[in-house]
């Protein structure tokens, strides 16, 4: 999904929640890639 923060929506609560979930998913993806790379390297 793509979320867009418009000027009129910058103070909405859901943007903070999306930001946290995005960060959590990004960190999990990085860790998975590192583990996968070194387990078959």
PDBQT receptor file of N, H, CA, C and O in Angstrom, charges set to zero:
ATOM      1  N   UNK A   1       0.835  -1.183   0.000  1.00  0.00    +0.000 N 
ATOM      2  CA  UNK A   1       0.000   0.000   0.000  1.00  0.00    +0.000 C 
ATOM      3  C   UNK A   1       0.876   1.241   0.000  1.00  0.00    +0.000 C 
ATOM      4  O   UNK A   1       2.012   1.226   0.475  1.00  0.00    +0.000 OA
ATOM      5  N   UNK A   2       0.336   2.283  -0.529  1.00  0.00    +0.000 N 
ATOM      6  H   UNK A   2      -0.586   2.295  -0.915  1.00  0.00    +0.000 HD
ATOM      7  CA  UNK A   2       1.036   3.563  -0.547  1.00  0.00    +0.000 C 
ATOM      8  C   UNK A   2       0.194   4.563   0.241  1.00  0.00    +0.000 C 
ATOM      9  O   UNK A   2      -0.994   4.742  -0.025  1.00  0.00    +0.000 OA
ATOM     10  N   UNK A   3       0.825   5.200   1.205  1.00  0.00    +0.000 N 
ATOM     11  H   UNK A   3       1.790   5.054   1.421  1.00  0.00    +0.000 HD
ATOM     12  CA  UNK A   3       0.144   6.217   1.995  1.00  0.00    +0.000 C 
ATOM     13  C   UNK A   3       0.741   7.571   1.654  1.00  0.00    +0.000 C 
ATOM     14  O   UNK A   3       1.954   7.701   1.487  1.00  0.00    +0.000 OA
ATOM     15  N   UNK A   4      -0.104   8.566   1.551  1.00  0.00    +0.000 N 
ATOM     16  H   UNK A   4      -1.089   8.461   1.686  1.00  0.00    +0.000 HD
ATOM     17  CA  UNK A   4       0.360   9.893   1.191  1.00  0.00    +0.000 C 
ATOM     18  C   UNK A   4      -0.041  10.872   2.282  1.00  0.00    +0.000 C 
ATOM     19  O   UNK A   4      -1.208  10.942   2.669  1.00  0.00    +0.000 OA
ATOM     20  N   UNK A   5       0.933  11.624   2.774  1.00  0.00    +0.000 N 
ATOM     21  H   UNK A   5       1.880  11.567   2.460  1.00  0.00    +0.000 HD
ATOM     22  CA  UNK A   5       0.660  12.628   3.802  1.00  0.00    +0.000 C 
ATOM     23  C   UNK A   5       0.448  13.980   3.133  1.00  0.00    +0.000 C 
ATOM     24  O   UNK A   5       1.406  14.645   2.741  1.00  0.00    +0.000 OA
ATOM     25  N   UNK A   6      -0.770  14.366   3.012  1.00  0.00    +0.000 N 
ATOM     26  H   UNK A   6      -1.548  13.826   3.331  1.00  0.00    +0.000 HD
ATOM     27  CA  UNK A   6      -1.084  15.665   2.415  1.00  0.00    +0.000 C 
ATOM     28  C   UNK A   6      -0.984  16.754   3.474  1.00  0.00    +0.000 C 
ATOM     29  O   UNK A   6      -1.014  16.475   4.673  1.00  0.00    +0.000 OA
ATOM     30  N   UNK A   7      -0.867  17.972   3.029  1.00  0.00    +0.000 N 
ATOM     31  H   UNK A   7      -0.842  18.198   2.055  1.00  0.00    +0.000 HD
ATOM     32  CA  UNK A   7      -0.736  19.103   3.950  1.00  0.00    +0.000 C 
ATOM     33  C   UNK A   7      -1.918  19.147   4.913  1.00  0.00    +0.000 C 
ATOM     34  O   UNK A   7      -1.746  19.442   6.096  1.00  0.00    +0.000 OA
ATOM     35  N   UNK A   8      -3.100  18.859   4.419  1.00  0.00    +0.000 N 
ATOM     36  H   UNK A   8      -3.240  18.620   3.458  1.00  0.00    +0.000 HD
ATOM     37  CA  UNK A   8      -4.298  18.923   5.259  1.00  0.00    +0.000 C 
ATOM     38  C   UNK A   8      -4.409  17.744   6.220  1.00  0.00    +0.000 C 
ATOM     39  O   UNK A   8      -5.256  17.767   7.112  1.00  0.00    +0.000 OA
ATOM     40  N   UNK A   9      -3.581  16.715   6.065  1.00  0.00    +0.000 N 
ATOM     41  H   UNK A   9      -2.892  16.696   5.340  1.00  0.00    +0.000 HD
ATOM     42  CA  UNK A   9      -3.683  15.517   6.897  1.00  0.00    +0.000 C 
ATOM     43  C   UNK A   9      -2.435  15.252   7.729  1.00  0.00    +0.000 C 
ATOM     44  O   UNK A   9      -2.304  14.164   8.290  1.00  0.00    +0.000 OA
ATOM     45  N   UNK A  10      -1.525  16.195   7.826  1.00  0.00    +0.000 N 
ATOM     46  H   UNK A  10      -1.631  17.079   7.369  1.00  0.00    +0.000 HD
ATOM     47  CA  UNK A  10      -0.255  15.959   8.515  1.00  0.00    +0.000 C 
ATOM     48  C   UNK A  10      -0.402  15.686  10.003  1.00  0.00    +0.000 C 
ATOM     49  O   UNK A  10       0.487  15.081  10.603  1.00  0.00    +0.000 OA
ATOM     50  N   UNK A  11      -1.495  16.113  10.611  1.00  0.00    +0.000 N 
ATOM     51  H   UNK A  11      -2.217  16.605  10.124  1.00  0.00    +0.000 HD
ATOM     52  CA  UNK A  11      -1.673  15.924  12.051  1.00  0.00    +0.000 C 
ATOM     53  C   UNK A  11      -2.600  14.764  12.385  1.00  0.00    +0.000 C 
ATOM     54  O   UNK A  11      -3.001  14.607  13.538  1.00  0.00    +0.000 OA
ATOM     55  N   UNK A  12      -2.936  13.968  11.415  1.00  0.00    +0.000 N 
ATOM     56  H   UNK A  12      -2.610  14.095  10.478  1.00  0.00    +0.000 HD
ATOM     57  CA  UNK A  12      -3.817  12.824  11.660  1.00  0.00    +0.000 C 
ATOM     58  C   UNK A  12      -3.084  11.746  12.448  1.00  0.00    +0.000 C 
ATOM     59  O   UNK A  12      -1.889  11.533  12.246  1.00  0.00    +0.000 OA
ATOM     60  N   UNK A  13      -3.790  11.070  13.338  1.00  0.00    +0.000 N 
ATOM     61  H   UNK A  13      -4.761  11.243  13.502  1.00  0.00    +0.000 HD
ATOM     62  CA  UNK A  13      -3.186  10.058  14.200  1.00  0.00    +0.000 C 
ATOM     63  C   UNK A  13      -2.710   8.827  13.423  1.00  0.00    +0.000 C 
ATOM     64  O   UNK A  13      -1.697   8.223  13.777  1.00  0.00    +0.000 OA
ATOM     65  N   UNK A  14      -3.420   8.466  12.391  1.00  0.00    +0.000 N 
ATOM     66  H   UNK A  14      -4.243   8.957  12.103  1.00  0.00    +0.000 HD
ATOM     67  CA  UNK A  14      -3.074   7.237  11.676  1.00  0.00    +0.000 C 
ATOM     68  C   UNK A  14      -1.698   7.311  11.025  1.00  0.00    +0.000 C 
ATOM     69  O   UNK A  14      -1.084   6.272  10.784  1.00  0.00    +0.000 OA
ATOM     70  N   UNK A  15      -1.197   8.507  10.735  1.00  0.00    +0.000 N 
ATOM     71  H   UNK A  15      -1.696   9.351  10.931  1.00  0.00    +0.000 HD
ATOM     72  CA  UNK A  15       0.116   8.609  10.112  1.00  0.00    +0.000 C 
ATOM     73  C   UNK A  15       1.216   8.161  11.062  1.00  0.00    +0.000 C 
ATOM     74  O   UNK A  15       2.195   7.560  10.620  1.00  0.00    +0.000 OA
ATOM     75  N   UNK A  16       1.082   8.431  12.333  1.00  0.00    +0.000 N 
ATOM     76  H   UNK A  16       0.286   8.919  12.691  1.00  0.00    +0.000 HD
ATOM     77  CA  UNK A  16       2.044   7.956  13.318  1.00  0.00    +0.000 C 
ATOM     78  C   UNK A  16       2.037   6.443  13.428  1.00  0.00    +0.000 C 
ATOM     79  O   UNK A  16       3.093   5.822  13.554  1.00  0.00    +0.000 OA
ATOM     80  N   UNK A  17       0.858   5.848  13.382  1.00  0.00    +0.000 N 
ATOM     81  H   UNK A  17       0.001   6.352  13.280  1.00  0.00    +0.000 HD
ATOM     82  CA  UNK A  17       0.738   4.387  13.452  1.00  0.00    +0.000 C 
ATOM     83  C   UNK A  17       1.330   3.726  12.210  1.00  0.00    +0.000 C 
ATOM     84  O   UNK A  17       1.997   2.697  12.310  1.00  0.00    +0.000 OA
ATOM     85  N   UNK A  18       1.093   4.302  11.071  1.00  0.00    +0.000 N 
ATOM     86  H   UNK A  18       0.551   5.138  10.990  1.00  0.00    +0.000 HD
ATOM     87  CA  UNK A  18       1.638   3.764   9.827  1.00  0.00    +0.000 C 
ATOM     88  C   UNK A  18       3.160   3.863   9.843  1.00  0.00    +0.000 C 
ATOM     89  O   UNK A  18       3.851   2.947   9.397  1.00  0.00    +0.000 OA
ATOM     90  N   UNK A  19       3.678   4.975  10.356  1.00  0.00    +0.000 N 
ATOM     91  H   UNK A  19       3.117   5.720  10.718  1.00  0.00    +0.000 HD
ATOM     92  CA  UNK A  19       5.119   5.167  10.431  1.00  0.00    +0.000 C 
ATOM     93  C   UNK A  19       5.790   4.089  11.264  1.00  0.00    +0.000 C 
ATOM     94  O   UNK A  19       6.839   3.570  10.882  1.00  0.00    +0.000 OA
ATOM     95  N   UNK A  20       5.193   3.746  12.401  1.00  0.00    +0.000 N 
ATOM     96  H   UNK A  20       4.341   4.167  12.712  1.00  0.00    +0.000 HD
ATOM     97  CA  UNK A  20       5.744   2.703  13.258  1.00  0.00    +0.000 C 
ATOM     98  C   UNK A  20       5.696   1.344  12.565  1.00  0.00    +0.000 C 
ATOM     99  O   UNK A  20       6.668   0.591  12.606  1.00  0.00    +0.000 OA
ATOM    100  N   UNK A  21       4.586   1.033  11.939  1.00  0.00    +0.000 N 
ATOM    101  H   UNK A  21       3.796   1.645  11.905  1.00  0.00    +0.000 HD
ATOM    102  CA  UNK A  21       4.469  -0.260  11.259  1.00  0.00    +0.000 C 
ATOM    103  C   UNK A  21       5.434  -0.355  10.087  1.00  0.00    +0.000 C 
ATOM    104  O   UNK A  21       5.989  -1.423   9.825  1.00  0.00    +0.000 OA
ATOM    105  N   UNK A  22       5.637   0.744   9.385  1.00  0.00    +0.000 N 
ATOM    106  H   UNK A  22       5.186   1.611   9.598  1.00  0.00    +0.000 HD
ATOM    107  CA  UNK A  22       6.579   0.753   8.274  1.00  0.00    +0.000 C 
ATOM    108  C   UNK A  22       7.994   0.516   8.784  1.00  0.00    +0.000 C 
ATOM    109  O   UNK A  22       8.742  -0.264   8.194  1.00  0.00    +0.000 OA
ATOM    110  N   UNK A  23       8.364   1.173   9.861  1.00  0.00    +0.000 N 
ATOM    111  H   UNK A  23       7.757   1.806  10.341  1.00  0.00    +0.000 HD
ATOM    112  CA  UNK A  23       9.691   0.985  10.447  1.00  0.00    +0.000 C 
ATOM    113  C   UNK A  23       9.876  -0.448  10.915  1.00  0.00    +0.000 C 
ATOM    114  O   UNK A  23      10.929  -1.041  10.682  1.00  0.00    +0.000 OA
ATOM    115  N   UNK A  24       8.884  -1.008  11.562  1.00  0.00    +0.000 N 
ATOM    116  H   UNK A  24       8.028  -0.527  11.751  1.00  0.00    +0.000 HD
ATOM    117  CA  UNK A  24       8.951  -2.388  12.030  1.00  0.00    +0.000 C 
ATOM    118  C   UNK A  24       9.117  -3.356  10.860  1.00  0.00    +0.000 C 
ATOM    119  O   UNK A  24       9.933  -4.275  10.935  1.00  0.00    +0.000 OA
ATOM    120  N   UNK A  25       8.370  -3.166   9.801  1.00  0.00    +0.000 N 
ATOM    121  H   UNK A  25       7.708  -2.420   9.740  1.00  0.00    +0.000 HD
ATOM    122  CA  UNK A  25       8.482  -4.012   8.618  1.00  0.00    +0.000 C 
ATOM    123  C   UNK A  25       9.819  -3.874   7.920  1.00  0.00    +0.000 C 
ATOM    124  O   UNK A  25      10.367  -4.862   7.432  1.00  0.00    +0.000 OA
ATOM    125  N   UNK A  26      10.353  -2.660   7.866  1.00  0.00    +0.000 N 
ATOM    126  H   UNK A  26       9.908  -1.857   8.263  1.00  0.00    +0.000 HD
ATOM    127  CA  UNK A  26      11.642  -2.428   7.228  1.00  0.00    +0.000 C 
ATOM    128  C   UNK A  26      12.768  -3.113   8.002  1.00  0.00    +0.000 C 
ATOM    129  O   UNK A  26      13.648  -3.730   7.402  1.00  0.00    +0.000 OA
ATOM    130  N   UNK A  27      12.742  -3.007   9.318  1.00  0.00    +0.000 N 
ATOM    131  H   UNK A  27      12.028  -2.505   9.805  1.00  0.00    +0.000 HD
ATOM    132  CA  UNK A  27      13.766  -3.654  10.139  1.00  0.00    +0.000 C 
ATOM    133  C   UNK A  27      13.672  -5.171  10.009  1.00  0.00    +0.000 C 
ATOM    134  O   UNK A  27      14.697  -5.844   9.893  1.00  0.00    +0.000 OA
ATOM    135  N   UNK A  28      12.468  -5.713  10.028  1.00  0.00    +0.000 N 
ATOM    136  H   UNK A  28      11.635  -5.167  10.123  1.00  0.00    +0.000 HD
ATOM    137  CA  UNK A  28      12.289  -7.157   9.868  1.00  0.00    +0.000 C 
ATOM    138  C   UNK A  28      12.798  -7.612   8.509  1.00  0.00    +0.000 C 
ATOM    139  O   UNK A  28      13.411  -8.675   8.409  1.00  0.00    +0.000 OA
ATOM    140  N   UNK A  29      12.562  -6.845   7.479  1.00  0.00    +0.000 N 
ATOM    141  H   UNK A  29      12.064  -5.982   7.560  1.00  0.00    +0.000 HD
ATOM    142  CA  UNK A  29      13.025  -7.198   6.144  1.00  0.00    +0.000 C 
ATOM    143  C   UNK A  29      14.550  -7.181   6.064  1.00  0.00    +0.000 C 
ATOM    144  O   UNK A  29      15.148  -8.073   5.461  1.00  0.00    +0.000 OA
ATOM    145  N   UNK A  30      15.178  -6.184   6.661  1.00  0.00    +0.000 N 
ATOM    146  H   UNK A  30      14.692  -5.459   7.150  1.00  0.00    +0.000 HD
ATOM    147  CA  UNK A  30      16.643  -6.111   6.673  1.00  0.00    +0.000 C 
ATOM    148  C   UNK A  30      17.226  -7.306   7.406  1.00  0.00    +0.000 C 
ATOM    149  O   UNK A  30      18.172  -7.929   6.926  1.00  0.00    +0.000 OA
ATOM    150  N   UNK A  31      16.669  -7.630   8.567  1.00  0.00    +0.000 N 
ATOM    151  H   UNK A  31      15.900  -7.123   8.957  1.00  0.00    +0.000 HD
ATOM    152  CA  UNK A  31      17.184  -8.774   9.334  1.00  0.00    +0.000 C 
ATOM    153  C   UNK A  31      17.016 -10.076   8.568  1.00  0.00    +0.000 C 
ATOM    154  O   UNK A  31      17.914 -10.918   8.567  1.00  0.00    +0.000 OA
ATOM    155  N   UNK A  32      15.872 -10.246   7.915  1.00  0.00    +0.000 N 
ATOM    156  H   UNK A  32      15.143  -9.562   7.915  1.00  0.00    +0.000 HD
ATOM    157  CA  UNK A  32      15.645 -11.461   7.142  1.00  0.00    +0.000 C 
ATOM    158  C   UNK A  32      16.649 -11.580   5.997  1.00  0.00    +0.000 C 
ATOM    159  O   UNK A  32      17.166 -12.666   5.735  1.00  0.00    +0.000 OA
ATOM    160  N   UNK A  33      16.923 -10.475   5.320  1.00  0.00    +0.000 N 
ATOM    161  H   UNK A  33      16.503  -9.593   5.534  1.00  0.00    +0.000 HD
ATOM    162  CA  UNK A  33      17.887 -10.505   4.223  1.00  0.00    +0.000 C 
ATOM    163  C   UNK A  33      19.291 -10.849   4.705  1.00  0.00    +0.000 C 
ATOM    164  O   UNK A  33      20.005 -11.600   4.040  1.00  0.00    +0.000 OA
ATOM    165  N   UNK A  34      19.692 -10.314   5.844  1.00  0.00    +0.000 N 
ATOM    166  H   UNK A  34      19.112  -9.704   6.384  1.00  0.00    +0.000 HD
ATOM    167  CA  UNK A  34      21.013 -10.625   6.395  1.00  0.00    +0.000 C 
ATOM    168  C   UNK A  34      21.103 -12.097   6.765  1.00  0.00    +0.000 C 
ATOM    169  O   UNK A  34      22.082 -12.761   6.425  1.00  0.00    +0.000 OA
ATOM    170  N   UNK A  35      20.104 -12.609   7.451  1.00  0.00    +0.000 N 
ATOM    171  H   UNK A  35      19.308 -12.070   7.727  1.00  0.00    +0.000 HD
ATOM    172  CA  UNK A  35      20.098 -14.028   7.848  1.00  0.00    +0.000 C 
ATOM    173  C   UNK A  35      20.102 -14.927   6.618  1.00  0.00    +0.000 C 
ATOM    174  O   UNK A  35      20.862 -15.894   6.571  1.00  0.00    +0.000 OA
ATOM    175  N   UNK A  36      19.283 -14.633   5.637  1.00  0.00    +0.000 N 
ATOM    176  H   UNK A  36      18.666 -13.847   5.675  1.00  0.00    +0.000 HD
ATOM    177  CA  UNK A  36      19.216 -15.440   4.426  1.00  0.00    +0.000 C 
ATOM    178  C   UNK A  36      20.545 -15.402   3.675  1.00  0.00    +0.000 C 
ATOM    179  O   UNK A  36      21.000 -16.429   3.171  1.00  0.00    +0.000 OA
ATOM    180  N   UNK A  37      21.164 -14.235   3.599  1.00  0.00    +0.000 N 
ATOM    181  H   UNK A  37      20.794 -13.401   4.009  1.00  0.00    +0.000 HD
ATOM    182  CA  UNK A  37      22.427 -14.087   2.872  1.00  0.00    +0.000 C 
ATOM    183  C   UNK A  37      23.540 -14.924   3.506  1.00  0.00    +0.000 C 
ATOM    184  O   UNK A  37      24.284 -15.607   2.802  1.00  0.00    +0.000 OA
ATOM    185  N   UNK A  38      23.650 -14.871   4.818  1.00  0.00    +0.000 N 
ATOM    186  H   UNK A  38      23.045 -14.316   5.390  1.00  0.00    +0.000 HD
ATOM    187  CA  UNK A  38      24.734 -15.578   5.488  1.00  0.00    +0.000 C 
ATOM    188  C   UNK A  38      24.454 -17.053   5.723  1.00  0.00    +0.000 C 
ATOM    189  O   UNK A  38      25.390 -17.814   5.970  1.00  0.00    +0.000 OA
ATOM    190  N   UNK A  39      23.213 -17.479   5.656  1.00  0.00    +0.000 N 
ATOM    191  H   UNK A  39      22.453 -16.861   5.455  1.00  0.00    +0.000 HD
ATOM    192  CA  UNK A  39      22.909 -18.898   5.856  1.00  0.00    +0.000 C 
ATOM    193  C   UNK A  39      23.209 -19.713   4.599  1.00  0.00    +0.000 C 
ATOM    194  O   UNK A  39      23.432 -20.920   4.699  1.00  0.00    +0.000 OA
ATOM    195  N   UNK A  40      23.222 -19.095   3.428  1.00  0.00    +0.000 N 
ATOM    196  H   UNK A  40      23.041 -18.114   3.347  1.00  0.00    +0.000 HD
ATOM    197  CA  UNK A  40      23.513 -19.800   2.181  1.00  0.00    +0.000 C 
ATOM    198  C   UNK A  40      24.814 -19.304   1.526  1.00  0.00    +0.000 C 
ATOM    199  O   UNK A  40      25.115 -19.694   0.398  1.00  0.00    +0.000 OA
ATOM    200  N   UNK A  41      25.578 -18.464   2.206  1.00  0.00    +0.000 N 
ATOM    201  H   UNK A  41      25.333 -18.147   3.122  1.00  0.00    +0.000 HD
ATOM    202  CA  UNK A  41      26.762 -17.867   1.624  1.00  0.00    +0.000 C 
ATOM    203  C   UNK A  41      27.950 -18.715   1.826  1.00  0.00    +0.000 C 
ATOM    204  O   UNK A  41      29.046 -18.357   1.392  1.00  0.00    +0.000 OA
TER     205      UNK A  41
